């Protein structure tokens, strides 16, 4: 039997187009060919289970080998195999009719991401790395003859009688000059480890050394020898394919180490398993991340029937859960012909919603059943929860019951609990509830102490996402304002309309303001003389809440100010007209002495906010030393 022919398609230069548009990375050829071999192996297994194949299944294994001398890569299976007629149908006609359709639709496409649909072209990825491809195959069907197909990447093919004696298919790639990197065993090993690590049929690639016991020496010590064993790439039954009821915590932790060998143990995990209205399995782990979240993304791996597809899962997993680690496996996620990009269709949106729901349920259960443990993990969990509340309305509705806020005494509250905790004490003259917060308790201690002395509570919001979270919560919470504890004097932050008399006259007040304006001589600082308690600080420097929040948001990439340059600094200087230092400055005999005292008090206020540096700090130290000497 010998047959030559031309594949009937409309476009002569089909292969350059396939190479250009179908695959963003040439290494994909091995994934496609090994996946096809696994499919063929699973199909014969299924036919045997249905009683439609009664022969001996033998060892179902896909074998990959490299011959550097002959410049070939071989992928061999013991699956279904094909007859000559099936080769003509599945390799020549269907794939190339798909190719023609592909060319007509996408010849003008500028980006592989625009390509949508399955064209049956996985096999032809072989021509990205090979000048010549051979198929040797023998069908499982009784009386079938072996067949051989040869094609050089043009539209010409040749089918002859094959020599294969056993059921299955062997594909041999004669590697082209530009692709000789794929003749290196280490390169093939890495590709197989990446894409075939969890395939459901064993994938063998050569042999590896193994140490085994070899009796004892004359002193009774064990002897060892090195033997060869098959190098099996994959774990054919990864954890996500098993029933959660059959697994222990140790199993989940061991699998996490298999996925991420150098990571700390995760906090907890969610086992996903749904078969309607879509198929989805997987395990999502909550890692320990603290505040360092930017480098953690793209740790979720997407599989389709245990074939690795991508770790770019932003369409499938909600943005706020991109910080999770783990595996998602679904045959219902539509992929383009190269399997490298996802489409946002109905199934993807349903899967996205399902994952959000399951995460919300898991966190809610943990909070209700293991609150003490949940609170201990909050510094890690909090980032997910806050991010989710900001970005997903449905998640906010669930999370508002288990999001926690923590005060400076490290006590945790839900939102409802915190409202009860501050009761009517932290309410201003307009009946607004005022939540006070610190971003750096150590630096803001003086302001925190002032608030606590008044009987107020102060929360700690010190993560990169908190500036956005605070804004969101103010929109959601009724009659509530959230103010940073060092944004102003405490009596102004929670204004109860309690008037305090100033001991100095209006004329002295204006004179005092003028002294400070001259001493500071910087328009960044706006001076005001206020009637505060005599025990309050003589001078304080604060940034207004709105300005501070805009700068915080800008620092984390929000606020929309980057296009206009940085937000300018703007501070309020509050001089306490009822402090004895005010009287001392006013009564100083010389203008120089008045301004010297004002400058010293202002610098002290700057120092308390960490704003005194460089020459100003050096001058302050010299001045302070001189005062001590006097």
N, C-alpha and C positions, 0 to 999 in steps of 0.2 A: 504493500500500500504506500503510495506516495502522491501527495497532492500539493500543488503550489497555487497561490492565488493572490488576489489583491483585495485588501479590506475596502469595502465600498463605503467611502465617506466623501463629503463634499470638499473637504479641505486637505490639501496635500501635506501642509506643514503642521499637522496636528500635534506632534510631540513637542516642538518648541513652545507651543501655546500651553500645553499641559504643564510643562516644566515651569513656565513663567507664572501661571496663575493658580495652579492647584496646590502647590506646596511651598510654604514659607521657609522650610528647612529641609535640606536633602536627607537628613537622617531619618525622616519619616518613612522612607521606603521600607525600612526593616520592620517598623511597627505594622505597616499595612500587610506585608507578606506573612509575617508571623501570625498576625490576627486572622488572616484568611486560613492559614494552616490549622489554627486552633478551632475556627468555625467548622472546618471540614471534619476534624476529629470529634467535635461535639455532635455533629449531625450523624455520624456512623454510630456513635454511642446511643443516640436517641432512637435510631432505626432498630438497633438491637433490643432496646428496652420495649419497643412496640411490637417486636416479633417479626419485623419486616427484613431483618438481616439475621441469619442464623449461623453465620460463620464465626470463627474464633476472632474475637476482638484483638487479642494480643495486647502488647503494651502501647497504649495511646500516648505518643510522645512526639513533640516537634523537635527536630534537631537542626541546629545552625552550625555551619562549618565554613572555614576560610582556607583557601589554598593560595598562599602568597605567590608561589612560583607560577601557577597557572593563571593567577589574577582572577580567581572566581570566588563568589560567595554562594553557598548552597543552603536552601531552606527545604527540609524534607519532612513529610508527615505520613501517617498511616490512616488517613481519614477516608472520605468517600471516594476519592479518585474521580477521573472523568473518562468518558469515551471520546473518540475522535469527533463524533457529532456534537457532544456537549462542549468540547473545546471551541468548535465553530460557533456554537450558539452563545456561550457565555464569555468567551475571550474575544472572538472576532466581531460578532454582531451586536450583542447587548452593550458591551463596554464602549464600542465605537459609535453606536447610535447615541449613547450618552455623551460621548465626546463631541459628536456633531451638534447635538443640542446645546452643549456647553459653549462651543465656539460661537454659535449663532447668538446666544444670549449675552455672552460675556467677553467677546473679543475686544470690545472697547472699554471694558472695566479698568479703572485705574488702580484698584486696590483689591487685594485678595479678600478683604473683609466683605466686599460686596457680593461675593459668590455664595449662592445659597442653593441647597438641594443635594440630593445624592445621585450621582451619575454612574455609579458602578465602576469607577476608574481606579480604585485602590491598587489593583494589580499593576497598572501602568506606571505607578510611581517608580517601579524597577528601572525604567528607562532614564530616570534622572541620574543614575550612577552607572548604568551599563550600556555598552554599545550593542550587546547581543544578549538575548534572553532565551533560555530553553525551558520547556515544560516536559518532564517525563512523568507519565501518569498511567495508572491502571484502575479502572472503575471496580467498585464492590459488586457490580451486577454480574450475575452468573453468565459465564461464557464470554465476558468482555475481553477485548484485545487491548494490549498496551498501546499507547499512542505517544508520539513526540511532536511538539510544536516548536518551531524556531522562528524568531523575528529579530531583525536588526534595527528596529526603531523607525523603519520606514513603514509604508503601508503594505509592504510585501511580507508574506508569511509562507511557511512550508510545514505541512503535516506529513509525518512518515510513521511507519510502524515502530513502536517503542520496544525497549528491552526490559522494562521493569517486570519483575516476577511477583511482587507483593502489592497488595492494595495500597493506594495512596498516591501522593504527588510529590515530585521533587522539582524545585525551581532552581535553575543555575543562572547566575548573573555573571557575565564576562565584563568585569569592571573597566570603565573607561579611564583614560589617562588623568583626567581632572579629578577623579574620585578615588584615587589610590589610598587616601587616608583611611578608607573603609576596609582596607586589607590588613590593617593593624588590629590584632586580637584585642588589645586594650580598648580601642574605639568601639568595637562591636560589643564587648562586655559591658561598657558604660551605657550604650544605647539600649541593650536588652534589660539591664538593671533599671533603667528609667521607665521604659514602656511596658515591659513584660513581667515585672516583679510580682504581680498578683494574678496572672492569667490562669484560667481554670484547668488547663492541660499542661503537663510538665514541658518545660523548654530546656533542652540540653545544649550546652555550648562547650564542647571539648571535655577535658578532664582536669581534675585538680588533685593536689597531694593531700593525703590524710595520714596522720600518725596513728598506728595501732600497736597494741601490746604484742611483744614477741618473746614470750617466756621470761625466764629469769637468768641472771648471770650467776657465777660461782658463789658470790656473796649473798645471793637471794634477793638482789634488787631487780626490779622490773626492767626489761629491755623493750625498746620501741623500734619500730621500723616504719618507713614511709611507703604507702601504697597509693595507687591511683584509684580515684572514684569519679563517677559522672559529675560534671559541674552543672547542677540543676539551678537555673536562674531564679525560679519562682516558688512562692508559697501558693499552692493552688486553692487553698481554702482560707483566705484572709478573714480576720475577725468579723468584718461587717457582713459576711455571708452567713454567719451563725446566729442562732436564736439567743437573744439577751439572757433568757432564763438559764442557758447552759454555760454562761460565762461568769468568771469571778473578777473582782477588782484587780487582782494580780494579772489576769489575762489582758485587761484593758491597758494597764500600765506597761506591760511587756510589749504590746503592740505599738503603744506610743513611742517607746524607745526604738522600735524597729523603724518607725517613720522618721523620728527626730532624735538620732543617737546622742546629740550633745545638749539636749534641753533638760531643764529641771522637770520633775514630775508635774503633771497638770493638776489643776484644782479639782475638777470633776469633768464629766462627759455626758453626752446625750447620744443614745443609740437610735438612729432613724430607721424606720421600717414601715413602708406603706406600699400597698399594691393597687389602690384605687383612690382617685381617678387617674393616677399616674403611678409608675413604678419608681421607687426610690429607696435605696438603702444607704447606710453610711454611719460614721461615728464622728461627732464633733467634740473636740476637747477645748476646755477653757484653760489657756496657759497662764503662767505667772508672768505678768508684763509690767506691773507697776505703772510708771509714767512714760516709759520708753516705748511708744507704740508705733512710731513711723516705720521702723525697720522690720516690723513683725508681719507685714502683709504678704499675701500670696503664699500662705502656708497650707491652704486647703487644696487638696488634690482632687481633680474631677476624673472619674472613670466612667466608661460605658461598657457594661458587662465585663468588668475587671481589666479592661484595656485602658491604660493611662492616656488621657486626652490632653489635659492642660492644668496649670495651677492659676490660670487667669479666670477666676470664677465670679467676677463682679456682677454679671447679669443674673446668676443663679442664687447667689448668697447676698442678702441685704448688706449694703455698704458698712453698716455699723458692726456686722459680724465677720467682716473680713479679717479681724484680728484673731479669730478662732483658728485652731489647727484641726487637721483631720482629713477625712475622706468622704466624698459623696459619689455614689454610683447610680446612674440612671440611664436606661436605654431610651427614655422618652425625651431627653434633652436633644433638640434638633441641632445637628452640626452641619457645617458646609462640607464640601467634598474632601477637604483636607483634614477634617475633624479638628481643626485648630481654632475655630472661632464659634461663638455661640450666637444663636438668634434669640431675640426677645419675642417669643410668641406666647400663646396662651399657657402652654404647659410650664414654661419657664417662670411665668408670673405666679402660677399656682404653687410651684415648688418653692419659690421665694417666700410666698405667704405662709406656706406650711412650715418652713424652717423657722421663720419669725415666731410663729405660734408655739412650736415645740420648745424653743429657747425660753420664751416667756413662761410657759407652763413649768419647765424645769426650775427656773429661778424662783418662781412663786412657791413651788413645793419645798424647795430647799429652805426658803425663808420661813415658811409655816412650820415645817417639821424639825428643822435644825438651826434655829435662829442664832444660837451662840456661835456655831461653826460658820454660819453665813456672815456674821459680823466680823469674825476674825479674817475672813477672806475678802472683806469689802474693798480694801485698798486695791485689789486686783480686779474684782468684779465690777467695781464702780464705773470704770471707764466704759465697759460695754453698755451698762444700763443707761448711763447719762447720754452717751452717743446715740443709743437707740431711741431714747425719749425725744431727743432733738430732731432726729431724722425720720422717724416712723410714727405717725399718729396712732396707728393701731397698737403698736408696742407701748406708746406712752400710756394708753388707757389701762394696760395691764400693769406696767412698771410703776405707776404712781403709788401702788400699794406696797411695793417692796424696795423702792429706792430709799437709800438711807442718807441722812445728813449727820455729820459728826461735829461735836463742839470741842472747845479747847481743852476740856477735861476728858476728851476721848470717849464720850458717851454718845451712842448712836440712837437716832430717832427716825421713824417714818415721817412723812410730811404731816399726817394728821396728828401724830404724837407730838411733833414739835410745836404745832399751833397750840396745843393744850399746854405744853411745857412753858411757853412764854406768856400764855393767857392774855390778860388785859394790861400787863406791865409794859410790854414793848409796843405801845400804841401811841401815835402822835395826836396832835390837836384835831386833825381831820379824820380821825378814826382809821387811819392806815396802820396795819401791822408792819413793824419794822424788824427785818431780820438783819442782824449785824454779822459780818464775816471778816476773817483774816486770811491773807494769802501766805504770810510768813510770820507765825506766832512769835518766833524769837526776836525778829526785827520790830514787830509791832506791839511788843509787850507793854509799853507805857500806855498806849491807847486801849489795849485789852484790859489792863488793870483799871483804868479810868471807868470803862464800861461796867466791869464786874463790881466795882465799888458802888455803882448806882443800882446794883441788883439786876443788871442785864446779862443776857447770855450771848456768847460769840461763837459762831460756827467757823469751821476751817474749810476753805475752798482753795486747795493748793495744787490742783492738777492742770495740765495744759488745756483741758476741755472746759474747765469751770467757768471761764468768762462767758462762753457761749451758753452753758447750762444755766447760769444765773439769769441771763437775758430771757431765755425760754421760760424759766419758772416765773419770772415777773409777769409774762404774758398770760400764763396759765392760772396763777394763784390770784384770787380775788382780793382787792384792797390790800395788797402786800407790796412793800418796797424792800429791796435788798441792798444794803449799803456797806461799803468797806469801812471797817472800824476806824481807820486813820484818814478817812475822807474829810473829816471836820471835827470840831469839838463835839463831844458826846451829847451835850444839851442841844446842839443844832441838828445833829443826826436824828435824834428823837425829840422833836420840838413839841413840848407839851404846853407851849404858850405861857410859861411861867416867867414873868418879868423879874429881872434882878437890877437893882439900882447900881449905878456907877459912882464910885467914891470921888472921882475927879470931875471937874467941870467940863462943859462942852468945849471951852476955850483950850483947856489943858489936853483934852482928847485930840483936838486938831493939831496942837503943838507936838504931841507924842507921835501922831501919825507922820508928821513932817520929818521928825528926827529919824524915824525908821526908814522912810522913803529915801532920805539922803544917805543914811548909813548903808542901805542895801544897794541903791543905785542900779537896779536891774528891773526892766519892765516885765520880765517873766514872772515876777512876784507882785501880787496885789495885796497891799497892806490894809487891814481894818482893825480898829480898836474896839473890843467887845467887853461887855460887863459879864465876866465869868466869876466862878467861885474863887476866893483868895487862894485856896489850896490847889487850884488847877495850874498847869504850866504857865510861866510868864509869857512865853512865845511858842507858837506851834506853826509848823509848815505842813500844809496838806494840799493834795491834788483833788479837785472836785470829782465826785463819783462818776459823772458822765464822761469827763475827760479821761479819767483813769481807765474806765471800761473800754472806751474807744481805742486807747493805746494797747490795752491787753488783747483786744480782739485783733488789732493790726499785727501784733507780735505773733499771733497764732494763725495768721493768714486770712483773717476776716475783716469786716468793716468797710471794705472797698476803698481804703485810703492809699493803698500802695501805688496806684496809678498817678496820684497827685503828690507823691513824696510823703515823708514822715509827718505825723501829727506834731505840731509844735508843743513844747512843754508849757504848762501854765499852772502856777501854784498860788494858793491863798496863804498869806501870813496873818495869823490872828494874834494880836497883842492883847494880853489880859490887863484891862485898865484897873482891875481891883487887886492886882498882885503888888506886893510891896516894892518890887523892882521898878514898876512904872513910876511910883512916887520918887524913888531914888534917882531915876534918869531925869525926871522933870526938875528935881532940886539940885542937880549937879551944877557946879559953879561955872564951868566953861563948856562952850559948844563942843569942843573936841572930846571932853569927858563924856558928855551926853551921847554923842555918836559912837564913842568907843564902847560904852556899856551896851548900847542898842545892837552894835555889830556883834559883840560877844554873845548876847542872848540869841540873836538870829542864827549865828554859827552853831550854837548848842542845839537849836531846833533842827538845823540841817543835819547835824551829826546824828541825831536820834533817828532820822529817816534814811541814813546812809547816803546823803546827798552831798556831803562835804568831802572834797578830794583835791588832789594836786596842790597848787600853790596856796589856795584858800585854806586847805587843811594845815599846811606847813605854817602859814601866818597865824592860824588859830592856836596852834600848839605853842608857838613863840610868845604870843600874847598871854596865853594862860599861864605859862611859866613865869612871865614877868609879873603877873598879878599875884601869883603865889609868893614870889620873892618880896613883894611889897608888904 
